[in-house]
Amino acid sequence: MTQRVELQLGPSQSLALAALSGALAGWALPPAGAVPLLWLALALLWALVAGPAPGGASACWGAASVLVSHRWLLGLHPLDWIGVPLALSLPLCWLLLLLISALGGVLVGIWGRCAARLGPTRPSSALLLALAWGLAEVLLARGPLFWIGLGGSALPGDRALAGFASVGGAGLVAALQLLIGWGFWWAFRERRRLGLKVLPALLLPLLLLHGGGLALINRGGELGGGGPALERVMVLQPAIPTREKFAATSRLRLQRQLQTGLEQARARQADLAVLPEGALGLDPVLAQPAAVELLSGGFRSAGPAGAQRSALLRFPAGSRQPAQAIDKHRVVLLGEWVPFQGLVRWSGLSAVGGIEPGPPSRLLPRIPASIGVAICYEIADGHGLAAATWNGAGWLLASANLDPYPLVLQRQFEALAQLRAIESNRWLVSVANTGPSGLISPQGVISERLPASRPAMDLLSVAIRSGLTPYVRWGELPLIVLALLLGCWRWLLR
């Protein structure tokens, strides 16, 4: 008769362990990239949902994970620059972080209750629960909040596992992370029965999984297509603090940086120059005609009511006014968009509150190559950039501000940008006010990176590609079909 070893914990001990392991999971996400520690935290989560308090323990795990991983929200303090009294600034930032943490706890708590009902020890249950988690993250990424979940956790520490994003996107990567955690938990439970065989039983699938991920990344080079066409892109990183950007001295400084950058771009034969989100004001007109094509974040009036939209504006070479724009679709909740604005007179936690969202398409048509554009935390949504790639984007552009947030958010943003490049098999140019700015290859490798939080510029060579990955072709459809088949099979077994 075989004997399995389980964690023998009371309810209070389960909650304490859940909080600690959830905090470990939150810390192991980018920028730490400590993937083995994340697997340990996930193995403990599986053990907890098989314990005496599955709902409460998993809720504590989720709340602690989000609390630690989204700690950059405290970088909003002080909020006195938008009219919030200094005494209320830090409590308000903590309240926002705690609310998001509580929401994460509710979601993981629901998952934990479902896991307990399905029986987490069964491999079929583990696969179904992992797929459900991955698909839920995909849905959250398309919502109004900036979630840093398991989908982006493989980078920068485990690029091989991230290779599966080219097949199933962030949802598949999240599911694989959960299944690896389940494998560690299974090995712990079976260690006495298997003895020394437990290590090969655990490590061999792990090695095969990573070998498959590397093969997918290397195969991405074969899907390039489109020949050796290149665009030379001048990236301009102003590094002007958001709290100062509307001051006259800062506007003058930006104009000088822009003019110098455009002159450098023309002298170095760049095809275009790019500035980050919100660099220019409302309905901007350049002081001098653009020396080369310019893509810059700014604001524009749109629609019959003149609604203000954050946008990426395209200035043709020789023009002072934008001839084309792609509006930001996912506006920042409580930053740019405030619910019930007709009832509440508050512009939000930003100096540009009251932004209206634009159309969902992320494709900027142009010659010689259309571009897939992500503005700010639209980078969290792989679906939008995959759709732009399907519709002809030859490379991707991530434009953001990210000030006054700390370096930890920059690295999380960069990890998501790496994942988007792998999903779409496209070169990705990142340009942000204080960073991260640089170039990421279709294999998720950071080829160039400008120094963070300092004014800088660099000329990048971006290859135009046309091949399509399975994820671009089918999106999450394979994951949905597999989850439905598993669910039907489990229902029939009952």
C-alpha positions in Angstrom: 0.0 0.0 0.0 1.5 3.3 -1.1 1.8 6.2 1.3 1.6 9.8 0.1 3.0 12.7 2.0 0.7 15.7 2.3 1.1 19.0 4.1 -0.6 18.6 7.5 -1.5 22.2 8.3 -4.4 23.8 10.2 -6.4 26.6 8.7 -4.4 29.4 10.3 -1.1 27.8 9.3 -2.4 27.4 5.7 -3.3 31.1 5.5 0.1 32.1 6.8 1.9 29.8 4.3 -0.3 31.1 1.6 0.6 34.7 2.3 4.3 33.9 2.4 4.3 31.8 -0.8 2.1 34.4 -2.6 4.6 37.1 -1.7 7.4 34.9 -3.0 5.5 34.5 -6.3 5.0 38.3 -6.6 8.7 38.9 -6.0 9.7 36.2 -8.4 8.0 37.9 -11.3 9.9 40.5 -13.4 12.2 42.2 -12.8 13.6 39.4 -10.5 12.8 36.7 -13.1 13.5 34.0 -10.4 11.5 31.3 -12.2 12.5 28.4 -10.0 11.2 30.3 -6.9 8.0 31.0 -8.8 7.6 27.2 -9.4 8.1 26.6 -5.7 5.4 29.2 -4.9 3.0 27.6 -7.4 3.7 24.1 -6.0 2.7 25.4 -2.5 -0.4 26.9 -4.1 -1.4 23.5 -5.4 -0.7 22.0 -2.0 -2.8 24.7 -0.3 -5.9 24.1 -2.5 -5.7 20.4 -1.5 -5.7 21.5 2.2 -8.3 22.3 4.8 -9.0 25.9 3.6 -8.7 26.0 -0.2 -10.7 29.1 -0.8 -9.2 31.3 1.9 -5.6 30.0 1.3 -5.7 30.6 -2.4 -7.3 34.1 -1.9 -4.4 35.0 0.5 -1.9 33.7 -2.0 -3.4 35.8 -4.8 -3.7 38.9 -2.7 -0.1 38.7 -1.5 1.2 38.0 -5.0 -0.6 41.0 -6.5 0.4 43.2 -3.5 4.1 42.5 -4.1 4.1 42.4 -7.9 2.2 45.7 -8.3 4.1 47.6 -5.6 5.2 50.1 -8.2 1.7 51.8 -7.7 3.2 53.4 -4.7 5.5 55.3 -7.1 2.5 57.6 -7.8 3.2 59.3 -4.4 3.3 62.3 -4.0 0.1 63.3 -5.8 0.2 67.0 -4.9 1.1 67.8 -8.5 -2.5 67.0 -9.5 -4.1 68.7 -6.5 -4.3 65.9 -3.9 -3.2 67.1 -0.5 0.1 65.6 0.6 -1.3 64.1 3.7 -3.8 62.1 1.6 -1.4 61.1 -1.1 0.3 58.1 0.3 -2.9 56.7 1.9 -4.6 57.0 -1.4 -1.8 55.2 -3.2 -1.9 52.4 -0.6 -5.7 52.2 -0.9 -5.4 51.7 -4.7 -2.8 49.0 -4.3 -4.9 47.2 -1.6 -8.0 47.3 -3.7 -6.2 45.7 -6.7 -4.6 43.2 -4.3 -8.0 42.3 -2.9 -9.4 41.8 -6.5 -6.5 39.5 -7.2 -7.3 37.6 -4.0 -10.9 37.2 -5.0 -10.0 35.8 -8.4 -7.5 33.3 -7.2 -9.8 32.4 -4.3 -12.5 31.5 -6.9 -9.9 29.4 -8.8 -8.9 27.7 -5.5 -12.5 26.7 -4.7 -12.9 25.3 -8.2 -9.7 23.4 -7.8 -10.8 21.9 -4.6 -14.1 20.7 -6.1 -12.4 19.2 -9.2 -9.7 17.4 -7.1 -6.3 19.0 -7.8 -4.5 15.6 -7.5 -5.9 14.5 -10.9 -3.7 15.3 -13.9 -6.9 16.1 -16.0 -8.0 18.5 -13.3 -4.6 20.2 -13.2 -4.6 20.7 -17.0 -8.2 22.1 -17.0 -7.4 24.4 -14.1 -4.2 25.6 -15.7 -6.0 26.4 -19.0 -8.7 28.2 -17.1 -6.1 30.4 -15.3 -4.3 31.1 -18.6 -7.5 32.1 -20.4 -8.6 34.2 -17.4 -5.3 36.2 -17.6 -5.9 36.8 -21.3 -9.3 38.3 -20.5 -7.9 40.4 -17.7 -5.2 41.7 -20.0 -7.9 43.1 -22.3 -9.6 44.9 -19.4 -9.1 48.3 -17.8 -6.4 47.2 -15.3 -2.6 46.6 -15.8 -2.2 43.0 -14.7 1.3 41.4 -14.3 0.4 37.7 -14.2 2.0 34.4 -14.9 1.7 35.0 -18.6 4.7 37.4 -18.5 6.5 35.6 -15.8 8.9 33.5 -18.0 10.8 36.6 -19.0 13.5 37.6 -18.6 14.6 34.5 -16.7 13.3 31.6 -18.9 13.2 32.6 -22.5 12.9 28.9 -23.6 9.6 28.5 -21.8 8.4 31.9 -23.3 8.9 30.3 -26.7 5.5 28.7 -26.4 4.0 32.1 -26.6 4.4 31.8 -30.4 1.9 28.9 -30.2 -0.6 29.9 -27.6 0.3 33.4 -26.4 0.6 34.4 -22.7 -2.3 32.1 -21.8 -0.3 29.0 -22.7 2.8 30.3 -20.9 0.7 30.9 -17.8 -0.8 27.4 -18.0 2.6 25.8 -18.4 3.9 27.6 -15.4 1.0 26.3 -13.3 1.6 22.8 -14.6 5.2 22.9 -13.7 4.3 24.0 -10.2 1.8 21.0 -10.1 4.6 18.7 -11.2 6.8 19.8 -8.3 3.9 19.3 -5.9 3.3 15.8 -7.4 7.0 14.9 -7.0 6.8 15.9 -3.4 3.7 13.8 -2.8 5.2 10.8 -4.6 8.8 11.0 -3.3 8.5 8.0 -1.0 6.8 5.8 -3.5 9.2 6.6 -6.4 12.4 7.0 -4.4 15.3 8.0 -6.5 13.1 7.8 -9.6 11.4 11.0 -8.6 14.1 13.3 -10.0 14.1 11.8 -13.5 10.3 11.7 -13.5 10.3 15.5 -12.7 13.3 16.7 -14.6 12.9 14.8 -17.9 9.5 16.5 -18.8 11.0 19.8 -17.7 14.0 19.4 -20.0 11.8 18.3 -22.9 9.5 21.3 -22.3 12.4 23.7 -22.5 13.9 22.0 -25.5 10.6 22.4 -27.3 10.4 26.1 -26.3 13.9 26.7 -27.7 13.0 24.9 -30.9 10.0 27.2 -31.3 12.1 30.3 -30.8 14.7 29.1 -33.3 12.0 28.2 -35.8 10.8 31.8 -35.6 13.8 32.9 -37.7 12.5 30.7 -40.5 9.1 32.5 -40.4 10.6 35.9 -41.1 9.7 36.3 -44.7 9.7 39.6 -46.5 13.3 39.7 -47.5 16.1 41.9 -45.9 14.1 45.1 -45.9 15.1 47.4 -43.0 13.9 50.6 -41.4 16.4 52.9 -39.6 14.5 54.2 -36.5 15.9 57.0 -34.3 14.6 56.6 -30.8 14.4 59.7 -28.6 14.1 59.3 -24.8 13.4 62.7 -23.3 13.5 61.7 -19.6 11.4 64.7 -18.6 9.5 64.0 -15.3 5.8 63.9 -15.8 5.4 66.3 -12.8 7.3 68.9 -14.7 6.4 68.2 -18.3 3.8 71.0 -18.5 6.1 73.7 -17.2 7.4 76.2 -19.8 11.0 75.3 -19.2 10.3 71.6 -19.8 8.4 72.3 -23.0 11.3 74.3 -24.3 13.7 71.6 -23.3 11.6 69.0 -25.2 11.5 71.2 -28.3 15.3 71.4 -28.3 15.6 67.7 -27.8 13.1 67.0 -30.6 14.9 69.4 -33.0 18.3 68.0 -32.2 17.0 64.4 -32.6 15.4 65.1 -36.0 18.6 66.8 -37.2 20.6 63.8 -36.0 18.1 61.5 -37.7 18.5 63.3 -41.0 22.3 63.4 -40.7 22.5 59.6 -40.0 20.0 58.8 -42.8 17.2 57.5 -40.5 13.9 56.7 -42.0 11.9 58.0 -39.1 12.2 59.2 -35.5 9.9 58.2 -32.6 9.0 60.0 -29.3 7.2 58.4 -26.4 3.5 58.6 -25.2 2.3 62.1 -24.4 5.5 63.8 -25.5 3.6 66.5 -27.4 0.6 68.6 -26.3 -3.0 68.8 -27.6 -3.3 69.2 -31.4 0.4 69.9 -31.7 2.1 71.9 -34.5 5.9 71.5 -34.8 8.0 74.6 -34.6 9.8 73.6 -37.8 8.9 71.1 -40.5 10.0 67.5 -39.6 13.4 66.7 -41.1 12.3 63.0 -41.3 9.1 61.2 -40.7 8.1 61.5 -37.0 6.0 59.3 -34.8 5.2 60.9 -31.5 2.8 60.5 -28.6 0.5 63.4 -28.1 -3.1 64.4 -27.8 -5.7 65.3 -30.4 -9.3 66.4 -30.5 -11.6 63.9 -32.2 -15.3 63.4 -33.0 -18.1 66.0 -33.2 -17.8 66.9 -29.5 -14.0 67.4 -29.7 -13.2 64.6 -27.3 -9.6 64.5 -26.2 -7.7 61.4 -27.1 -4.2 60.2 -26.4 -2.6 59.1 -29.7 0.4 58.2 -31.6 0.7 61.0 -34.2 2.4 60.6 -37.6 4.1 63.7 -39.0 5.4 63.1 -42.6 8.8 64.4 -43.5 8.6 68.2 -44.3 5.3 68.6 -42.4 4.5 70.5 -39.2 1.2 68.9 -38.6 0.2 65.2 -38.2 -1.3 63.6 -41.2 -2.3 60.3 -39.4 -3.0 59.1 -35.9 -3.8 55.9 -34.0 -5.7 56.6 -30.8 -5.1 54.9 -27.5 -7.8 52.3 -27.0 -7.1 51.1 -23.4 -7.1 54.3 -21.3 -5.8 54.0 -17.8 -8.5 53.5 -15.2 -8.4 56.4 -12.6 -5.5 57.9 -14.5 -7.0 58.9 -17.9 -10.5 57.6 -17.5 -12.7 58.1 -14.5 -16.0 56.3 -14.2 -19.2 58.4 -13.8 -17.3 61.6 -14.9 -20.7 63.3 -15.3 -21.4 62.8 -11.6 -17.9 63.1 -10.1 -15.8 66.2 -10.8 -12.4 64.6 -10.7 -9.8 64.2 -13.5 -8.2 61.2 -11.9 -4.6 60.3 -10.8 -3.0 62.1 -13.8 -2.6 65.5 -15.3 -4.4 64.4 -18.4 -7.6 62.9 -17.0 -10.7 62.8 -19.2 -9.2 60.9 -22.1 -11.7 59.1 -24.4 -10.7 55.7 -25.8 -10.2 55.3 -29.6 -10.9 52.3 -31.9 -9.6 48.9 -30.9 -7.3 48.4 -34.0 -3.6 48.7 -33.2 -2.5 48.9 -36.8 -0.9 52.0 -38.2 -0.9 51.7 -42.0 2.1 53.4 -43.7 4.7 52.8 -46.4 7.1 51.0 -46.5 5.8 49.0 -43.5 2.7 49.1 -41.4 3.3 49.1 -37.6 1.5 47.4 -34.8 1.3 50.0 -32.0 0.8 49.5 -28.2 0.4 52.7 -26.2 1.3 52.4 -22.5 -0.1 49.3 -20.9 -1.7 48.1 -24.1 1.5 46.1 -24.1 -0.2 43.7 -21.7 -2.7 42.6 -24.4 -1.1 40.2 -26.9 -4.4 39.9 -28.8 -4.3 43.4 -30.1 -0.8 43.3 -31.5 -1.4 39.8 -32.9 -4.4 41.1 -34.8 -2.3 44.0 -36.1 0.4 41.5 -37.2 -2.3 39.4 -38.9 -3.4 42.5 -40.8 0.0 43.3 -42.1 2.2 44.9 -39.4 5.9 44.5 -40.4 7.2 45.5 -36.9 5.9 46.6 -33.5 6.2 49.8 -31.6 5.6 50.2 -27.8 5.2 53.8 -26.8 4.9 54.7 -23.1 5.5 57.2 -20.4 6.0 55.2 -17.2 7.0 58.1 -15.1 6.8 58.6 -12.1 6.8 54.8 -11.6 10.1 53.1 -10.4 12.5 50.9 -12.3 10.6 47.8 -11.4 7.7 48.7 -13.7 10.1 49.5 -16.5 11.5 45.9 -16.3 8.0 44.4 -16.1 7.0 46.4 -19.1 10.1 45.3 -20.9 9.3 41.6 -20.1 5.9 42.0 -21.6 7.4 43.6 -24.7 9.7 40.6 -25.1 6.7 38.3 -24.9 4.8 40.3 -27.5 7.8 40.1 -29.9 7.9 36.3 -29.5 4.1 36.0 -30.0 4.1 37.9 -33.2 7.6 37.0 -34.5 8.3 40.7 -35.0 11.0 43.1 -34.1 9.7 45.5 -31.4 10.9 49.1 -30.8 10.2 50.4 -27.3 10.3 54.1 -26.6 9.4 55.5 -23.2 9.9 58.8 -21.5 12.3 57.5 -18.8 12.7 53.9 -20.3 12.6 51.2 -21.3 13.7 52.3 -24.7 15.4 50.0 -27.2 15.1 47.1 -29.6 13.8 43.6 -29.0 14.3 40.8 -31.5 11.6 38.3 -32.6 13.3 35.8 -30.3 12.7 38.0 -27.3 16.3 39.1 -27.0 17.0 42.7 -25.9 19.3 43.9 -28.7 19.6 47.5 -27.7 18.7 49.3 -24.5 19.0 53.0 -23.7 20.1 54.0 -20.2 17.1 54.4 -17.9 15.9 57.7 -16.6 18.4 59.7 -18.6 18.0 61.7 -21.8 19.2 59.6 -24.7 18.8 58.7 -28.4 19.9 55.8 -30.5 19.6 54.7 -34.1 18.1 51.2 -34.5 17.9 49.0 -37.5 14.5 47.2 -37.6 13.9 44.3 -40.0 10.5 44.2 -41.7 9.0 40.7 -41.4 5.9 39.1 -42.8 5.7 35.4 -41.5 2.9 34.5 -39.1 3.1 32.4 -36.0 0.4 29.9 -34.9 -0.6 32.4 -32.2 -1.2 35.2 -34.8 -3.2 32.8 -36.9 -5.4 31.2 -34.3 -5.0 33.2 -31.1 -6.4 31.4 -28.0 -8.7 29.2 -30.0 -6.6 26.0 -29.4 -6.6 26.6 -25.6 -10.4 27.2 -25.6 -11.1 24.1 -27.6 -8.8 22.0 -25.3 -10.4 23.4 -22.2 -13.9 22.7 -23.5 -13.0 19.1 -24.5 -11.5 18.5 -21.1 -14.5 20.0 -19.4 -16.9 17.8 -21.4 -14.8 14.7 -20.7 -14.8 15.4 -16.9 -18.6 16.0 -17.0 -19.2 12.7 -18.8 -17.0 10.9 -16.2 -19.2 12.2 -13.5 
